[in-house]
Amino acid sequence: MARAIPAGTSLAHPGPAGDLVKLLDLSAPDVPVEPGGRALANTFPSGRVAATTAASPVVLEHGPILGAVFLWVSAGIAVSVVIRRYHFLTDAVLAVAMVLVVGWTVWR
């Protein structure tokens, strides 16, 4: 006798390959909605990623160990906003690029 597959189970991309497919999914991210139906805005590029990336050199200047930890936290935030579908991959990548361009322009 065949076993039943639990409801909500996706067989499209099981395992780590499925996680990669979900990460590269370019469909609209899940946008939180208030009870009244108003979408809580996501920005382009990601403000969270831009803020932590911009703060990283300042923290790095005050201490290399703390700065290195902060850079890892920044990278984690960039990855998590994409994985948790708060932003598109392009939002996170362009936030980092924007900070690098502005930082280079200001400090050169």
Summary of the structure (lengths in Angstrom):
residues: 108
radius of gyration: 18.5
end to end distance: 71.0
largest distance: 71.0
contacts: 253
relative contact order: 0.14
helix: 59%
strand: 2%
